[in-house]
Amino acid sequence: MSLLSDWRRRIDDIDRKLVELLNERSRCALEIGKLKQAQNLPLYQPDREREVLENAEHSNPGPLSDAAIRRLFERIIDEARSAEREAMHPSDHSPRDVSGKDR
C-alpha cells in the first residue's frame, strides 16, 4: 500500500471493526450489569477495573505506549459503566433517540 487513499480506506475498515467490537463489549458489560443488579453487587468494582487495565497493558505490543492503552481503556470502561448505569436507571439520564445518540 502506498497511496494515501489506500491507507485511509484501511483505517476506515479498522474503525468499522472497532465500533463493532466496542458495541459487542458494551453488550457484555450490560449483561454483567444485570447480573450485578440481580445479586445486589456494586456497579463500580475497582479491583476488576485494575485487572482489565493491567490485562490491556500486558497484551500491548505497541506502537502505542502502555499509558496510551491505559487511557483508552479507562475511557472504554467509563463508557461501559455509563451504559450500565443507564440500563439500570433509564430515567436518570438524558433521553436517546432511536439511533442511540443523545438528543
Backbone as numpy.savetxt, mean C-alpha at the origin, in Angstrom:
# Nx Ny Nz CAx CAy CAz Cx Cy Cz
16.73 -1.50 -25.80 15.87 -0.32 -25.80 16.76 0.92 -25.80
16.54 1.75 -26.75 17.37 2.95 -26.79 16.55 4.22 -26.92
15.33 4.09 -27.37 14.52 5.27 -27.57 13.83 5.68 -26.28
13.76 6.96 -26.07 13.07 7.51 -24.90 11.65 6.98 -24.80
10.97 6.93 -25.93 9.57 6.46 -25.93 9.48 4.99 -25.49
10.47 4.18 -25.84 10.49 2.78 -25.41 10.61 2.68 -23.89
11.51 3.45 -23.32 11.69 3.44 -21.87 10.43 3.95 -21.17
9.82 4.98 -21.72 8.59 5.51 -21.11 7.46 4.49 -21.18
7.36 3.79 -22.28 6.33 2.75 -22.43 6.57 1.64 -21.40
7.82 1.29 -21.20 8.15 0.27 -20.19 7.76 0.74 -18.79
8.05 2.00 -18.49 7.65 2.56 -17.19 6.14 2.55 -17.04
5.42 2.92 -18.09 3.95 2.89 -18.05 3.43 1.49 -17.75
4.04 0.48 -18.37 3.65 -0.91 -18.11 3.92 -1.29 -16.65
5.07 -0.92 -16.16 5.43 -1.21 -14.76 4.48 -0.49 -13.82
4.15 0.76 -14.13 3.22 1.52 -13.29 1.86 0.83 -13.20
1.37 0.31 -14.32 0.09 -0.41 -14.31 0.18 -1.64 -13.40
1.29 -2.35 -13.48 1.48 -3.52 -12.62 1.56 -3.12 -11.15
2.25 -2.02 -10.88 2.34 -1.53 -9.50 0.96 -1.20 -8.94
0.14 -0.53 -9.73 -1.22 -0.18 -9.29 -2.00 -1.46 -8.99
-1.89 -2.44 -9.86 -2.58 -3.71 -9.65 -2.10 -4.38 -8.35
-0.81 -4.42 -8.14 -0.25 -5.05 -6.94 -0.60 -4.27 -5.67
-0.57 -2.95 -5.75 -0.93 -2.14 -4.58 -2.38 -2.35 -4.19
-3.26 -2.46 -5.19 -4.67 -2.72 -4.90 -4.87 -4.13 -4.35
-4.13 -5.09 -4.87 -4.20 -6.46 -4.34 -3.74 -6.47 -2.88
-2.65 -5.76 -2.60 -2.15 -5.66 -1.23 -3.19 -5.01 -0.32
-3.84 -3.98 -0.82 -4.87 -3.29 -0.04 -6.06 -4.20 0.25
-6.45 -5.00 -0.72 -7.54 -5.96 -0.48 -7.16 -6.92 0.65
-5.92 -7.38 0.65 -5.45 -8.25 1.74 -5.49 -7.51 3.07
-5.05 -6.27 3.09 -5.06 -5.47 4.32 -6.49 -5.27 4.82
-7.44 -5.09 3.90 -8.84 -4.94 4.30 -9.37 -6.22 4.95
-8.99 -7.36 4.40 -9.40 -8.63 5.00 -8.79 -8.78 6.40
-7.54 -8.39 6.53 -6.88 -8.42 7.84 -7.61 -7.49 8.80
-8.02 -6.31 8.31 -8.76 -5.36 9.14 -10.06 -5.96 9.65
-10.74 -6.72 8.79 -11.98 -7.38 9.22 -11.71 -8.39 10.32
-10.63 -9.14 10.16 -10.27 -10.13 11.18 -9.89 -9.44 12.49
-9.15 -8.35 12.39 -8.78 -7.59 13.60 -10.03 -7.10 14.32
-10.97 -6.57 13.54 -12.20 -6.05 14.12 -12.99 -7.17 14.80
-13.10 -8.32 14.14 -13.84 -9.45 14.70 -13.19 -9.97 15.98
-11.87 -9.83 16.06 -11.14 -10.32 17.23 -10.82 -9.21 18.23
-11.39 -8.02 17.99 -11.15 -6.86 18.85 -9.67 -6.55 19.03
-8.94 -6.64 17.94 -7.52 -6.32 17.96 -7.33 -4.88 17.47
-6.28 -4.21 17.94 -6.05 -2.83 17.49 -5.66 -2.78 16.02
-6.08 -1.73 15.35 -5.75 -1.53 13.95 -4.24 -1.37 13.79
-3.64 -0.54 14.63 -2.21 -0.26 14.56 -1.44 -1.28 15.39
-0.56 -2.02 14.73 0.28 -3.00 15.42 1.74 -2.72 15.06
2.41 -1.93 15.90 3.76 -1.46 15.56 4.78 -2.57 15.33
4.66 -3.69 16.03 5.62 -4.78 15.81 5.49 -5.34 14.39
4.26 -5.51 13.93 4.04 -6.02 12.57 4.52 -5.01 11.54
4.26 -3.73 11.79 4.72 -2.70 10.86 6.24 -2.71 10.76
6.91 -2.83 11.87 8.38 -2.89 11.89 8.87 -4.11 11.09
8.18 -5.24 11.26 8.54 -6.46 10.53 8.38 -6.26 9.02
7.29 -5.64 8.59 7.07 -5.39 7.16 8.17 -4.49 6.60
8.52 -3.44 7.33 9.57 -2.52 6.87 10.92 -3.22 6.78
11.23 -4.03 7.79 12.50 -4.77 7.77 12.54 -5.77 6.62
11.41 -6.45 6.37 11.35 -7.40 5.24 11.58 -6.68 3.92
10.98 -5.51 3.76 11.14 -4.75 2.52 12.59 -4.34 2.32
13.23 -3.87 3.39 14.63 -3.46 3.29 15.53 -4.65 2.98
15.27 -5.79 3.62 16.11 -6.97 3.41 15.98 -7.54 2.00
14.85 -7.29 1.35 14.67 -7.82 -0.01 15.04 -6.80 -1.08
15.61 -5.69 -0.67 15.95 -4.61 -1.59 17.33 -4.82 -2.23
17.37 -5.07 -3.55 18.66 -5.22 -4.22 19.21 -3.89 -4.76
18.42 -2.79 -4.63 18.83 -1.52 -5.20 18.36 -1.40 -6.63
18.48 -0.29 -7.26 19.31 0.85 -6.90 18.72 1.79 -5.85
17.43 1.61 -5.49 16.89 2.46 -4.44 17.56 2.13 -3.12
17.80 3.14 -2.31 18.42 2.92 -1.01 17.41 2.27 -0.06
17.91 1.66 1.00 17.02 1.08 2.01 16.13 2.16 2.60
16.67 3.36 2.79 15.87 4.46 3.33 14.73 4.82 2.39
14.99 4.80 1.09 13.94 5.10 0.11 12.86 4.01 0.14
13.28 2.77 0.22 12.32 1.66 0.30 11.49 1.79 1.57
12.14 2.12 2.67 11.43 2.30 3.95 10.37 3.40 3.82
10.74 4.54 3.22 9.78 5.64 3.06 8.60 5.22 2.20
8.87 4.51 1.09 7.79 4.06 0.22 6.85 3.11 0.97
7.42 2.16 1.70 6.58 1.21 2.42 5.86 1.86 3.60
6.47 2.85 4.22 5.75 3.58 5.27 4.50 4.22 4.70
4.61 4.77 3.52 3.45 5.38 2.86 2.41 4.34 2.47
2.87 3.21 1.93 1.96 2.12 1.56 1.21 1.64 2.80
1.92 1.45 3.90 1.30 0.99 5.14 0.30 2.02 5.65
0.67 3.29 5.58 -0.22 4.36 6.02 -1.52 4.37 5.21
-1.41 4.21 3.90 -2.60 4.18 3.05 -3.44 2.94 3.33
-2.80 1.81 3.58 -3.53 0.58 3.91 -4.28 0.76 5.23
-3.65 1.40 6.20 -4.29 1.64 7.49 -5.49 2.57 7.30
-5.36 3.57 6.45 -6.47 4.48 6.16 -7.63 3.72 5.52
-7.32 2.82 4.60 -8.36 2.02 3.94 -9.05 1.12 4.96
-8.27 0.53 5.88 -8.85 -0.31 6.93 -9.78 0.52 7.81
-9.32 1.71 8.18 -10.11 2.60 9.03 -11.41 2.97 8.33
-11.32 3.28 7.04 -12.49 3.64 6.24 -13.48 2.48 6.18
-12.97 1.27 6.01 -13.84 0.10 5.92 -14.50 -0.18 7.27
-13.80 0.09 8.35 -14.34 -0.17 9.69 -15.32 0.91 10.13
-15.08 2.14 9.68 -15.90 3.29 10.09 -16.18 4.19 8.89
-17.00 3.75 7.94 -17.19 4.50 6.70 -17.75 5.91 6.88
-18.51 6.17 7.93 -19.10 7.50 8.10 -18.10 8.53 8.64
-16.94 8.08 9.09 -15.94 8.98 9.68 -15.08 9.69 8.65
-15.23 9.33 7.36 -14.34 9.86 6.34 -15.13 10.49 5.21
-14.41 11.21 4.37 -15.06 11.88 3.25 -15.65 10.86 2.30
-16.78 11.20 1.66 -17.40 10.27 0.72 -16.55 10.07 -0.51
-16.70 8.91 -1.11 -15.97 8.59 -2.34 -16.99 8.37 -3.45
-16.61 8.72 -4.66 -17.51 8.45 -5.77 -17.25 7.02 -6.25
-17.96 6.58 -7.26 -17.87 5.19 -7.70 -16.47 4.83 -8.21
-15.66 5.78 -8.60 -14.31 5.48 -9.07 -13.35 5.24 -7.91
-13.81 5.54 -6.66 -12.94 5.36 -5.51 -12.13 6.60 -5.17
-12.34 7.67 -5.92 -11.58 8.90 -5.68 -12.36 9.80 -4.72
-11.61 10.55 -3.90 -12.25 11.49 -3.00 -13.01 12.55 -3.79
-14.13 12.95 -3.24 -14.91 14.00 -3.92 -14.41 15.36 -3.53
